[in-house]
Amino acid sequence: MATLLYDIEYTLVLFPLFAIFLFIYHYKATGKFSFPFFTYLLVAMFYEILFLYDFEKYINVISFLHITSQLFFLWLLKPVIKINIKNFSTHNVTELIIGFLGMSYVIGYVLYLIFPLVPDLTLFIPSVISFLLIIVACIGIPLFNKHPDNIMLWGIGGGLIAEMVCAFTYQYVSDHRAYLVMAHIFGAFLKIIFALYLTRIDAIKDFDVEDEDYL
């Protein structure tokens, strides 16, 4: 709401405060100083601030920082990224296909609209690829690890897509601040869920279901 009511320069202090809060929460919950998580939060904070200032002016810097943050995101998910065919459920394949096609349409349509408007695609395209890899990971991991907490990854993936749609709608379609506020809300939501997920990842990575019902 601060973004909606005040000028941008008055809201920037909220970004480091939010990042510090999430890092302290993770540290208190795990008792570990996670350098990858700290770096992810720090880098994400910087590219979000630069996006607010001037996306087109800093596009290459923003794209580079975004790629870096996504690499640390994948690094943090590394313990649970594995394919175990025995655990793959075929019960909901139809729903998965429909959901995948729906999300692909939304992402593809947004990219189709904004690609001609982006002033420099040099790093923007690799940034988009890293974004898509994260979405695939968030969708795919719960399909091969049936730990109930993996449902949070679908929330994270949905938050990423919603944040992207709202941010670029604000940048290229409508400059109404409501879109920017929604982008911030979804961005904060996915980071909170991600921090919570990481506090449970040790239990999740060892979870393995071999019930024949999932064959």
C-alpha positions as CSV (number, residue, x, y, z in Angstrom):
1,M,0.0,0.0,0.0
2,A,2.9,2.4,0.6
3,T,3.6,2.2,-3.2
4,L,0.1,3.3,-3.9
5,L,0.0,6.2,-1.4
6,Y,3.5,7.6,-1.6
7,D,6.2,8.4,-4.1
8,I,8.7,5.7,-5.0
9,E,11.6,7.2,-3.0
10,Y,9.5,6.9,0.2
11,T,8.9,3.2,-0.3
12,L,12.4,2.0,-1.1
13,V,13.3,1.6,2.6
14,L,10.7,-1.2,2.8
15,F,12.7,-3.5,0.5
16,P,15.8,-3.9,2.7
17,L,13.6,-4.2,5.8
18,F,11.6,-6.9,4.2
19,A,14.7,-8.8,3.1
20,I,16.3,-8.5,6.5
21,F,13.0,-9.8,8.1
22,L,12.9,-12.9,5.9
23,F,16.6,-13.7,6.4
24,I,16.3,-13.4,10.2
25,Y,13.2,-15.6,10.1
26,H,15.0,-18.2,8.2
27,Y,18.1,-18.0,10.4
28,K,16.0,-18.3,13.6
29,A,14.0,-21.3,12.2
30,T,17.1,-23.2,10.9
31,G,19.9,-21.9,13.1
32,K,22.0,-21.7,9.9
33,F,23.4,-18.7,8.0
34,S,22.4,-19.5,4.4
35,F,24.6,-17.5,2.1
36,P,22.6,-18.5,-1.0
37,F,19.3,-17.3,0.5
38,F,21.0,-14.1,1.8
39,T,22.4,-13.5,-1.7
40,Y,19.1,-14.3,-3.4
41,L,17.2,-11.8,-1.2
42,L,19.9,-9.1,-1.7
43,V,20.0,-9.5,-5.5
44,A,16.3,-9.6,-5.8
45,M,15.9,-6.5,-3.8
46,F,18.3,-4.6,-6.1
47,Y,16.6,-5.5,-9.3
48,E,13.2,-4.7,-7.9
49,I,14.4,-1.3,-6.8
50,L,16.0,-0.6,-10.3
51,F,12.7,-1.8,-11.9
52,L,10.9,0.9,-10.0
53,Y,13.4,3.6,-11.0
54,D,13.7,3.0,-14.7
55,F,13.3,-0.5,-16.3
56,E,14.3,0.5,-19.8
57,K,17.4,2.5,-18.6
58,Y,18.7,-0.3,-16.4
59,I,17.4,-3.3,-18.4
60,N,20.7,-5.1,-18.8
61,V,21.6,-4.6,-15.1
62,I,18.2,-5.7,-14.0
63,S,18.3,-8.7,-16.4
64,F,21.8,-9.7,-15.1
65,L,20.6,-9.4,-11.4
66,H,17.5,-11.4,-12.2
67,I,19.5,-14.2,-13.8
68,T,21.8,-14.2,-10.7
69,S,18.8,-14.4,-8.3
70,Q,17.2,-17.2,-10.3
71,L,20.5,-19.2,-10.2
72,F,20.6,-18.9,-6.4
73,F,16.9,-19.8,-6.3
74,L,17.7,-23.1,-8.2
75,W,20.7,-23.7,-6.0
76,L,18.5,-23.5,-3.0
77,L,16.1,-26.0,-4.6
78,K,18.9,-28.3,-5.5
79,P,18.3,-30.8,-2.6
80,V,14.8,-31.5,-3.9
81,I,15.4,-31.5,-7.6
82,K,15.3,-35.1,-8.6
83,I,13.2,-37.4,-10.8
84,N,11.8,-40.5,-9.3
85,I,9.5,-42.1,-11.9
86,K,8.1,-44.4,-9.2
87,N,6.6,-41.4,-7.4
88,F,5.0,-39.8,-10.4
89,S,1.2,-39.9,-10.2
90,T,-0.8,-40.4,-13.4
91,H,-4.1,-39.7,-11.6
92,N,-4.2,-36.1,-12.5
93,V,-2.4,-36.0,-15.9
94,T,-5.3,-34.3,-17.6
95,E,-5.5,-31.5,-15.1
96,L,-1.8,-31.1,-15.2
97,I,-1.8,-30.8,-19.0
98,I,-4.7,-28.2,-18.9
99,G,-2.9,-26.2,-16.2
100,F,0.4,-26.3,-18.1
101,L,-1.2,-25.2,-21.3
102,G,-3.0,-22.4,-19.5
103,M,0.1,-21.1,-17.8
104,S,2.1,-21.4,-21.1
105,Y,-0.5,-19.3,-22.9
106,V,-0.4,-16.6,-20.2
107,I,3.4,-16.4,-20.1
108,G,3.7,-16.8,-23.9
109,Y,1.1,-14.1,-24.6
110,V,2.7,-11.6,-22.2
111,L,6.2,-12.2,-23.7
112,Y,4.7,-11.9,-27.2
113,L,3.3,-8.4,-26.3
114,I,6.4,-7.1,-24.5
115,F,9.3,-8.5,-26.7
116,P,8.8,-5.8,-29.4
117,L,8.8,-3.1,-26.7
118,V,11.9,-4.2,-24.8
119,P,14.8,-1.9,-25.8
120,D,17.6,-4.5,-25.5
121,L,17.1,-8.3,-25.6
122,T,20.8,-9.2,-25.0
123,L,20.3,-10.3,-21.4
124,F,16.6,-10.1,-21.3
125,I,16.2,-13.4,-23.2
126,P,18.5,-15.3,-20.9
127,S,16.6,-13.7,-18.0
128,V,13.3,-15.1,-19.4
129,I,14.9,-18.5,-19.8
130,S,16.0,-18.5,-16.2
131,F,12.5,-17.5,-15.2
132,L,11.0,-20.4,-17.2
133,L,13.4,-22.8,-15.6
134,I,12.2,-21.7,-12.2
135,I,8.5,-22.2,-13.2
136,V,9.3,-25.7,-14.5
137,A,11.1,-26.6,-11.3
138,C,8.2,-25.3,-9.1
139,I,5.7,-27.2,-11.1
140,G,7.7,-30.4,-11.5
141,I,9.2,-31.0,-8.1
142,P,5.8,-31.8,-6.4
143,L,5.1,-34.4,-9.2
144,F,8.1,-36.5,-8.0
145,N,8.2,-35.8,-4.3
146,K,4.8,-36.2,-2.6
147,H,5.7,-34.4,0.6
148,P,2.7,-32.2,1.4
149,D,4.8,-29.1,1.8
150,N,5.8,-29.2,-1.8
151,I,2.4,-27.7,-2.6
152,M,4.0,-24.4,-1.6
153,L,6.1,-24.6,-4.7
154,W,3.0,-24.3,-6.8
155,G,2.1,-21.2,-4.8
156,I,5.7,-19.8,-5.4
157,G,5.4,-20.5,-9.2
158,G,2.0,-18.9,-9.3
159,G,3.3,-15.9,-7.4
160,L,6.2,-15.5,-9.9
161,I,3.9,-15.5,-12.9
162,A,1.5,-13.1,-11.3
163,E,4.3,-10.8,-10.3
164,M,5.7,-10.8,-13.8
165,V,2.3,-10.1,-15.4
166,C,1.5,-7.2,-13.1
167,A,5.0,-5.7,-13.4
168,F,5.0,-5.7,-17.2
169,T,1.4,-4.6,-17.3
170,Y,2.4,-1.5,-15.3
171,Q,5.5,-1.0,-17.4
172,Y,4.0,-1.3,-20.9
173,V,0.2,-1.3,-20.7
174,S,-1.1,0.9,-17.9
175,D,0.8,3.1,-15.5
176,H,-1.9,2.8,-12.9
177,R,-0.1,2.1,-9.6
178,A,-2.6,-0.7,-8.7
179,Y,-0.6,-3.0,-11.0
180,L,2.6,-2.1,-9.3
181,V,1.1,-2.7,-5.9
182,M,-0.2,-6.1,-7.0
183,A,3.3,-6.9,-8.4
184,H,4.8,-6.1,-4.9
185,I,2.1,-8.1,-3.1
186,F,2.8,-11.2,-5.3
187,G,6.5,-10.7,-5.0
188,A,6.3,-10.5,-1.2
189,F,4.0,-13.5,-1.1
190,L,6.3,-15.8,-3.1
191,K,9.3,-14.8,-1.0
192,I,7.5,-15.4,2.3
193,I,6.4,-18.9,1.1
194,F,9.9,-19.6,-0.3
195,A,11.4,-18.7,3.1
196,L,9.0,-21.0,4.9
197,Y,9.6,-23.8,2.4
198,L,13.4,-23.5,2.9
199,T,12.9,-24.0,6.7
200,R,11.4,-27.4,5.9
201,I,13.5,-28.5,2.9
202,D,15.7,-30.9,4.9
203,A,12.6,-33.0,5.8
204,I,11.2,-32.6,2.3
205,K,14.3,-33.9,0.5
206,D,14.3,-37.1,2.4
207,F,10.7,-37.8,1.9
208,D,10.1,-40.6,-0.5
209,V,6.8,-42.3,-1.3
210,E,6.9,-45.8,-2.9
211,D,3.2,-46.6,-2.6
212,E,2.0,-48.5,-5.6
213,D,-0.9,-46.1,-5.9
214,Y,1.4,-43.6,-7.3
215,L,2.9,-45.9,-10.0
